[in-house]
Amino acid sequence: MLVIFTFLFILIDYVRLHVGSVRKLFFLLFGQLLRRKELYTLTGGSYLLLASVVAIFMIPDRGVFIAAISFLVIGDTVAALFGLRFGKVRLFRKTIAGTSACLVSCLIIAYIVYKLPNASLPLSIGVLGAVIATIVEALPIEVNDNVIIPIFAGAVMQITLLILK
């Protein structure tokens, strides 16, 4: 279902970018929700779904998958909100306030996932994933961070989990 939904969402996004009448309607309905760069590229939602599909096939451990996607959904959102509101000092293109908020929220996520029944994610590996997600979010990497945050953090956690077993 996730693969089908992702394909449809990206198809709609593609049509929005290439068919003038659809672009106008989409902008009328959702224009205020779009970031400036999303006017000419896929939306963050498309990238999130794409990352989820890749991650679900790449990460067999349920706890690692939950943490990796949550680092993106919550950590990246908190980073953006805090960065816009409180960010004054910049590191690369991000703010220290946003990066700090991302780390704190990802650490909280790691703890919550550690406490989930049947998640089997050791806290130390969740903390490692939180740090990786924060570093990836802060670095000026040209690939959309909606894709690379869960994939990098998830891969590091999954590999570490396999090594330690």
SULSUL-V369440 format. One record per backbone hydrogen bond with DSSP energy under -0.5 kcal/mol. NH is the residue of the N-H (numbers start at 0). CO is the residue of the C=O. If there is no record, write none. Layout:
# SULSUL-V369440
nh/co
NH/CO
NH/CO
This chain:
# SULSUL-V369440
nh/co
4/0
5/1
6/2
7/3
8/4
9/5
10/6
11/7
12/8
13/9
14/10
15/11
16/12
17/13
18/14
19/17
22/18
23/19
24/20
25/21
26/22
27/23
28/24
29/25
30/26
32/29
33/29
33/30
37/34
38/35
39/36
40/36
46/42
47/43
48/44
49/45
50/46
51/47
52/48
53/49
54/50
55/51
56/52
57/53
58/54
59/57
62/118
64/60
65/61
66/62
67/63
68/64
69/65
70/66
71/67
72/68
73/69
74/69
75/70
75/71
76/71
77/73
78/74
79/75
80/76
81/77
82/78
83/79
84/80
85/81
86/81
86/82
89/87
90/93
93/90
95/88
98/94
99/95
100/96
101/97
102/98
103/99
104/100
105/101
106/102
107/103
108/104
109/105
110/106
111/107
112/108
113/109
114/110
115/111
115/112
118/115
121/119
125/121
126/122
127/123
128/124
129/125
130/126
131/127
132/128
133/129
134/130
135/131
136/132
137/133
138/134
140/138
146/143
147/143
148/144
150/146
151/147
152/148
153/149
154/150
155/151
156/152
157/153
158/154
159/155
160/156
161/157
162/158
163/159
164/160
